[in-house]
Amino acid sequence: MTDNLLLALALMLVLEGLLPFVAPNAWRETFRRLIRFTDGQIRFVGLTSMLIGLVLLMIFR
């Protein structure tokens, strides 16, 4: 279980690092746009991301 959790964390870090490595200007512009979001909009993005992740886990598990 711990091995799978650490593997998932490592994969997440690799995926999170792709955009700033490949396109730093696009990454910076994305954060500029996110700063203008309200708290509710940010929560909606987070909730949507978690739900998509859960659905993908159920499909591929």
Secondary structure by P-SEA (a helix, b strand, c coil): caaaaaaaaaaaaaaaaccccccaaaaaaaaaaaaaccaaaaaaaaaaaaaaaaaaaaaac
